[in-house]
Amino acid sequence: MGLFDGIFKRKDKQQGKPDFSSVQSGGSSTAPSSTSPSPTTTDPFAGSPAGRSYTVVQGDSLSKIAKHHYGDANKWRTIYDANKDLIKDPDLIYPGQSFRIP
């Protein structure tokens, strides 16, 4: 028992461990990121059933693009299925490629 144990009681011992279950990951900056994905200004797929397009930037993956557009990285297959004619391997996409976003 230390000298200050009776004076300064630790809250985490009294109340249990802190609950971080509602904390979400991600940045808090409102400044635009130079590495953040950016949509194309000209749509090479205009008139297509999808209606939107996205140009791949360095560091992108189909799951990152899905997270950006749908809020769920697990929806990467939706983008892959809409672009099978352009994507031979879903693990290999390249900067400059433009994909339909259904």
C-alpha positions as CSV (number, residue, x, y, z in Angstrom):
1,M,0.0,0.0,0.0
2,G,1.4,3.3,-1.1
3,L,1.4,6.6,0.8
4,F,-1.4,8.2,-1.4
5,D,-3.6,5.1,-1.9
6,G,-6.1,6.2,0.7
7,I,-6.2,9.8,-0.6
8,F,-6.3,9.3,-4.4
9,K,-8.5,6.4,-5.3
10,R,-8.3,5.4,-8.9
11,K,-11.7,5.7,-10.7
12,D,-11.0,2.7,-13.0
13,K,-10.7,0.4,-9.9
14,Q,-13.9,1.8,-8.4
15,Q,-16.1,1.8,-11.6
16,G,-14.5,-0.9,-13.7
17,K,-12.6,-0.3,-16.9
18,P,-13.7,2.5,-19.2
19,D,-16.1,1.6,-22.0
20,F,-14.8,2.5,-25.5
21,S,-17.4,0.5,-27.4
22,S,-18.9,3.6,-29.0
23,V,-15.6,5.1,-30.2
24,Q,-15.2,5.2,-34.0
25,S,-11.8,5.2,-35.8
26,G,-10.9,7.9,-38.3
27,G,-9.4,11.3,-38.6
28,S,-11.0,14.4,-37.1
29,S,-9.6,16.9,-39.5
30,T,-11.9,18.8,-41.8
31,A,-9.0,19.8,-44.1
32,P,-8.9,17.9,-47.4
33,S,-6.4,15.1,-47.5
34,S,-4.0,15.0,-50.4
35,T,-4.2,11.2,-50.4
36,S,-8.0,11.0,-50.1
37,P,-9.8,9.5,-53.0
38,S,-11.4,12.0,-55.3
39,P,-14.2,11.4,-57.9
40,T,-13.6,12.3,-61.5
41,T,-14.9,15.6,-62.8
42,T,-15.7,14.1,-66.2
43,D,-17.7,10.9,-66.2
44,P,-16.4,8.4,-68.8
45,F,-19.4,6.3,-68.0
46,A,-22.1,9.0,-68.5
47,G,-25.3,7.4,-69.7
48,S,-24.3,4.0,-68.2
49,P,-26.8,2.4,-65.8
50,A,-24.4,3.0,-62.9
51,G,-24.4,6.8,-63.3
52,R,-21.3,7.5,-61.2
53,S,-17.6,6.9,-61.8
54,Y,-14.5,6.9,-59.7
55,T,-10.9,7.3,-60.8
56,V,-8.4,5.3,-58.8
57,V,-5.6,7.1,-56.9
58,Q,-2.4,5.7,-55.4
59,G,-3.1,3.6,-52.3
60,D,-6.7,2.8,-53.3
61,S,-8.3,-0.7,-53.1
62,L,-11.7,-1.8,-54.0
63,S,-12.6,-2.0,-50.3
64,K,-11.4,1.6,-49.7
65,I,-13.4,2.8,-52.6
66,A,-16.5,0.9,-51.3
67,K,-16.0,2.4,-47.8
68,H,-15.8,5.9,-49.4
69,H,-19.0,5.5,-51.5
70,Y,-21.1,3.1,-49.5
71,G,-19.8,3.4,-46.0
72,D,-19.0,-0.3,-45.9
73,A,-15.7,-1.7,-47.1
74,N,-17.3,-5.2,-47.4
75,K,-19.3,-4.0,-50.4
76,W,-16.2,-4.0,-52.7
77,R,-17.6,-6.9,-54.7
78,T,-20.4,-4.6,-55.9
79,I,-17.8,-2.4,-57.6
80,Y,-15.9,-5.4,-58.9
81,D,-19.1,-7.0,-60.4
82,A,-20.0,-3.8,-62.2
83,N,-16.4,-3.5,-63.6
84,K,-15.4,-7.1,-64.4
85,D,-14.6,-6.0,-68.0
86,L,-12.0,-3.6,-66.6
87,I,-10.7,-5.5,-63.5
88,K,-9.0,-8.8,-64.1
89,D,-7.9,-9.3,-60.5
90,P,-9.7,-7.4,-57.7
91,D,-6.5,-7.2,-55.7
92,L,-4.7,-5.4,-58.5
93,I,-6.1,-2.0,-59.5
94,Y,-4.1,0.9,-60.7
95,P,-4.0,4.7,-60.4
96,G,-5.8,6.3,-63.3
97,Q,-8.4,3.5,-63.8
98,S,-12.0,4.7,-63.9
99,F,-14.7,2.4,-62.5
100,R,-18.5,2.5,-62.5
101,I,-20.0,3.0,-59.1
102,P,-23.4,1.4,-59.1
